[in-house]
């Protein structure tokens, strides 16, 4: 099996402001070997993509990359379709699928493992 995105990412500004919030216009569908399932992020889902601090070094190392993987990761963090460790592994896997270099994937994965706990929503949305 081979992980892959089955649809393209199509989104629009969610608020009409420059606040980094984006809304999916159509579902984003990702077939994940790591999660062992097809993940469907529904149209209407709102994301902030990669929540990387805008301090220059952090953003240069990990910001503005792998929007598709970031959307899937955000959805997994709000839906709890999988446990947190699997959600973080899916981010790394999906980033590889979209061509993010291994060194950057490692930084992104380490950051979500170290700092993502506060974003792991204790009240999951209904999937």
Secondary structure, 3 states (H helix, E strand, C coil): CCCEECCCCCEEECCCCCCCCEEECCCEEEEECCCCEEEEECCCCEECCCCCCCCHHHHHHHCCCCHHHHHHHHHHHHHCCCCHHHHHHHHHHHHHHCCCCHHHHHHHHHHHHHHHHHHCCCCCCCC
